[in-house]
Amino acid sequence: MKKISCFYHLLVLFLVGLDQLSKFLVVKSLFLFQRVEIIPGFFGLTRIHNRGVIFGAFSHLEQPAARIILAIVSLLALVIVFIFYLKTPLTERMIKLSFTLILAGAIGNLLDRLMRGYVVDFIDLHIGRHHWPFFNLADTCITVGGVMLIIFLFVPQRRKECSPCS
């Protein structure tokens, strides 16, 4: 069981490291608002500084009060997720993985907020005429983990029932 538990801890560290490395490379490679198109009309990289929360929500709030409030709220959310992460039994693998992803994303964005005063977002998607809000790997972890958590907590799972052969 310790090996399994260690896997989740290492996965958090790996994802936070990958998130921070990707942001470091973007900051070193792109000017603010510079766009590099990867797949024309669909996917690119654009460096922005997000002073709000996921997908830029609340970025219009005044500084520095907003920065302090967002840091406190982020820290409280992180503590709550960390408690659920620790209390989730290893037998609940998908729920544990969900909390692992959410925890890694929350740590990655909180590190940005504390070190820079904003979060570096850079993933830039266009779907048809719709432009998706900028995001980063930490946001992706939070979103995927949240969707997984909803699915595994609230959608009834069909369990295979063994029936004796007749």
Buried (B, 14 or more C-beta within 10 A) or exposed (E): EEEEEEBBEEBBEEBBEBBBEBBEEBBEEBEEEEBEEEEEEEBBBBBBBBBBBBBBEBBEEEEEEBBEEBBEEBBEBBEEBBEBBEEBEEEEEEBBBBBBBBBBBBBBBBBBBEEEBBBBBBBBBBEEEEEEBBBBBBBBBBBBBBEBBEEBEEEEEEEEEEEEEE
